[in-house]
Structure formats: structure tokens, C-alpha cells
Amino acid sequence: MKTLLAVLALLLAGCATTPPSPTPEDAFRFGGISMPSSGKVLETQYDRGIDSRYVVILTLPAEDVPKLLEASNFAPGDLEDDRVVDGRHVYRKVTVEGTTVRLEMFTT
């Protein structure tokens, strides 16, 4: 009985570990985003249930936002789209407020 409890405690302890933090590179790869070198990532979030979702907050000079959109294959003038990236259907949304850019990418 003690052995069973010890094994159960070890299994539960393994479940309690937090997953590694997402990297911006993971998020960019997931969403097919090509980041200009002038950008600086401030925060990366990731959550997963049935679907996966990344949010990346970055600073980027206003003149480089069009470069980000073009290099990431957004249609001219679009800040939202959906595309197939590595076999996944990914919805992408870009919000710009001054030099702060928020990228949200998710599957469904």
C-alpha cells in the first residue's frame, strides 16, 4: 500500500509541473509571422485546450508595420486573415496602437 501511495504521489507531482513558457519563435512559426529585426517582443502567451492560441505583444516602429504584414503574407490593407500554416488552419489578427503591436493567432 505504501508503494502504491508513493507511486501515486510521484505521478501527481509530475502533473503539477508547469509547462515551459512559449517562445516568440514558437508563436511566429505557428502563425507564419515574419518579424522585422526592428521589433522587440514584450510578452508571449500561449494557451491550449481543444484549440491552440498564441498572443505576442511587441513594439515596432510604425513604418515597419507594413513590412511585418507583407512579409507575413497578409493581403494589402488587411489586419485579420486565416491561412494554412504547416497543415493547420490558423486565424491571425493584428492590432496596432502607436508602436505597440498585438498578434493573436489561433486554430479552431
Summary of the structure (lengths in Angstrom):
residues: 108
radius of gyration: 18.4
end to end distance: 44.5
largest distance: 66.6
contacts: 274
relative contact order: 0.19
helix: 30%
strand: 38%
